[in-house]
Amino acid sequence: MNGYDSNLARKKQAEYCRVNKVPHFAPESGRCWRCHRNIYDPWTRMNPGYIKTDTGYVYGDVEVTTGITVDKAEKELVTGCPHCNRSYCD
């Protein structure tokens, strides 16, 4: 599964940490201590950035989605918030 599912992603991250014998840095509730968003839910917003067009790059708003998918939670150690970039292991 490659999508977003907060409950399943939390379980997969806990399982990943247990199986790989690594510290579980991510908040067990899934809520970031800093921004209070669920790290396992998608958050889409517009950020300023460069957009590629047929004639080159133009500065404008770029749609950005952050969050930790089930697939990522199952395969990688979560060490920070994907939304606000707060580190959980410093």
C-alpha positions in Angstrom: 0.0 0.0 0.0 1.5 3.3 -1.0 -1.2 5.8 0.2 -1.9 7.6 3.4 -3.6 5.8 6.3 -2.6 7.2 9.7 -3.5 4.2 11.8 -1.8 1.7 9.6 1.3 3.9 9.1 1.7 4.3 12.9 1.5 0.5 13.4 4.0 -0.1 10.5 6.5 2.4 12.0 6.3 0.8 15.4 6.8 -2.6 13.8 9.7 -1.3 11.7 11.4 0.0 14.9 10.8 -3.2 16.8 12.0 -5.5 14.0 15.1 -3.4 13.2 15.9 -2.7 16.9 16.0 1.0 16.4 14.6 3.8 18.6 11.0 4.9 17.9 11.4 8.6 17.5 8.0 9.4 15.9 5.2 10.5 18.2 3.1 7.4 19.0 -0.1 9.4 18.5 1.1 10.6 15.1 0.7 14.2 16.1 3.8 16.4 15.8 4.8 18.1 19.0 5.6 21.3 17.2 3.0 21.9 14.5 0.3 19.6 15.9 -0.4 18.0 12.5 -0.6 14.3 12.0 2.7 13.3 10.4 1.0 10.3 8.7 -1.7 12.5 7.0 -1.1 14.4 3.8 -0.9 18.2 3.9 -1.1 20.1 0.6 -0.3 23.7 0.3 1.1 26.3 -2.1 4.7 27.2 -1.7 6.7 29.8 -3.7 9.1 28.2 -6.1 10.2 27.7 -9.6 7.8 26.1 -12.2 9.2 24.5 -15.4 7.4 25.8 -18.5 8.0 25.3 -22.3 10.1 28.5 -22.3 12.1 27.9 -19.2 11.5 28.4 -15.4 9.1 30.8 -14.0 8.8 31.8 -10.3 5.4 31.2 -8.9 3.3 29.1 -6.5 4.0 25.4 -6.5 1.7 22.8 -4.9 3.5 20.7 -2.3 2.1 17.7 -0.4 4.0 16.4 2.7 3.2 13.5 4.9 4.4 9.9 5.6 2.8 7.2 3.5 2.2 3.7 4.8 5.0 2.4 2.5 7.5 4.9 3.9 6.6 4.2 7.5 7.0 0.5 6.8 10.5 0.8 5.2 12.2 3.9 6.8 12.9 5.2 10.2 10.9 8.4 10.9 13.1 11.0 12.5 11.2 14.2 12.1 8.0 15.9 11.0 7.5 16.0 7.2 5.3 19.1 7.6 7.4 21.5 9.8 10.8 19.7 9.6 11.0 19.4 13.4 13.6 16.7 14.3 12.6 14.1 16.8 16.0 12.8 17.5 18.1 15.8 18.5 
